[in-house]
C-alpha cells in the first residue's frame, strides 16, 4: 500500500487540473485523491473475521497499462457501488495519465491468489 500512496502523492505534486472542455468528469489529482479515499474507506469498513467473505479487485491504471494495485473488500459492503467507484477511479486515472503524459516503471502488478484475515484486517496473498 506504500507504493499506492507514493503513486497518488505523485499526482498531488503535479497539481494540475485536467478537466476536459467537452464536459467530461474532472480527472484532477484532487478528484483522484478524494475518490481513492472513498474507495479505501468503503473497503476497510468491515472487520475481517472470515476470509471467505472477502475478495479483491484490480484498481487504478498505470501509464504503461494494467492496474496500479489490487484492493481487498468485503462482500458484505455495497459491492455494486464499490466496484462502480473502483471503475470510475480506474477510468479517471487512465485519463489523467494520458493527458498529463505520466510515466511509470511499467512493472506488472502481481495478481493476488486470495485474501486472509490478520488482526481483523484483510491481507492479500501473493
N, C-alpha and C positions, 0 to 999 in steps of 0.2 A: 504494500500500500504506500510505502515511502516513495516509490517510483511514480505512482499515480499523483501523489501530492506535488512532487517535483515537476511533473509534466504540466499539471494545472497551474503551478506557480509561473511557469514559462509564459503561459498565456496572459497572466495578470501583469507580468513585467512589460510585455509588449504594449498593453494598454490602448489598443486601437479599437474603434467601433466599426464593425464591418456590416452594418445594416445595408441591405441592397436597396436600390432605387425602385425596384418593382414591388415593394411592399412585403417582401419575404420576412420571415421571422429573424429577429436580431441574433446574430452569431458572434456577439462580442465576448471578450474574456469574462466580463462580469456576469453576463447571462449564463455562460457555461458554468461558472463557479456556483451560481445560485442553483442551477439545475442539478449539478453534482451534489451539492449539499442536501437537496431534497431527496435525491436517489439514495444517498447514504443514510439519511435519517429513516427513510422507509425500510431500507434493507436491514438496519440494525434495531428496528422497533420491537422485535421479538427476541426473547432469550432462546438460545439453542439448547434444548434438552433432549431432543431426538433427531439425529441426523437424517432420518427418513423423511422428516417434514421439510427438509431443505434441499435446494437445488442451486444452480448457478447459471449465469448468462454472460455472454461477452458484452463489453461496454466500451464506448468510445471508438475513435478511429485514428489510427496512426497515419501520418502523412504518406508513408510508403504503402499503406493498405493494411488491412487486418485490424483486429480490436486492440485497444490500448491496454485492456486488462479484462479480467473476469471478476464478477461480483457474486457473492452468495446471498441468497434471500430465502426467507421462509415462505412456504406455500400457504401459510395462514394469513398473510397480508393480502391486500387487494392486488392480486398478481397481474390482472389485466392493466390496471393503472400503472403499476410499477414497470411493466415491460413497455408500455407506451412512453413513459418518461425516459427509459433507457434508449429506446429507439430514437426519440426526439433528440436526446443528448448526442447520440452517435451521429445523427444526420447533421446537427449543428456543428459538431466538432469537425466533421469531414468538410463542411462548407467553409469553416474558419481556416482549416489547413490549406484548402485550395486557394482561397482569396488572399491569405497572408503569405503564401509561399513557404509555409512552415516546413521544417525538416526534422528528421528523427534518425535514430540509429538503424532503422529498418529491420531490427531483430523481430522474429516471430514470437508472439507471446504464447507460451505453452498452455494448452487446454488442460484444466484440472481433470482428475479422474473421479472426483467426488468431494463430499463435504463431511467433516467430522465436527463434533462439539467439544470444545475445550473451555472450561471456566465460563460456561453459558454463552460463549461466542462461537459463531460458525467459522470454521477454518477450512480453506480449500486444500485439497490433497493434490499434490503434483507427482 
